[in-house]
Amino acid sequence: MRTVVFDLDGTLADTSGDLIEAANVCFRDMGHGDVLSVERDAGVALRGGRRMLTEGLARLEALDEAVVTKYYPILLEAYGGAIATHTVLYDGAMEAVETLKSRGYGVGICTNKPEALAEQLLNALCVREAFGALVGADTLPVRKPDPLPLQETARRLNGDPAQTVLVGDSDTDRNTARAAGVPSILVTFGPSGEDMAALEPEALLHDFEALPQLVAALIGQNPN
């Protein structure tokens, strides 16, 4: 079986608002008030919790790795407590997923979000059952851009890891696909969309409606 594996944050859903709010819970606890904003820092948010804490503290000229380590679990707890308040699926995302499934592709998620939080978010958005496999940051001993999580996602879909495509939104996704020797499709509608072309993926995705055609062109169709 050929498979299509999606990143989650910034690819299927805009999670930046809830991530930034969780980071600001930490900054308020430190006595700094709200340091990050969606308007300025959506791209930072989609790089994960540690990146948000690091960026915020650097902006305050107070970067300390011990503080990042201390507050990271606090951030995760805050995020888990309000995981889908502002998060929205991108237009057409689930329609594209269902089209791919109807054409015989296995469809899964490979994310650097902790697996339990990814499960929680997908359930909150009422879309978990649409995906045949989910591999998170802590599912395996390694995470993206190591190719193993992508390959494991394909295997859990009963697919061939050599016949998969990774749909993502970052250099991490591009490098993961390259390390696995498979094509990547990078979306241009996320916060860092204008930077995707420079990463030279096999394809750019401007609208989810075009995804099934791009997938077929890159990895072919499953035999009837």
PyMOL commands that set and color helices and strands:
alter all, ss='L'
color gray80, all
select helices_A, chain A and resi 16-30+38-45+49-59+65-81+93-102+115-124+128-130+148-156+161-163+171-180+193-195+197-199+208-219
alter helices_A, ss='H'
color red, helices_A
select strands_A, chain A and resi 3-6+13-14+88-89+106-110+133-135+164-168+184-187+203-205
alter strands_A, ss='S'
color yellow, strands_A
deselect
rebuild
show_as cartoon
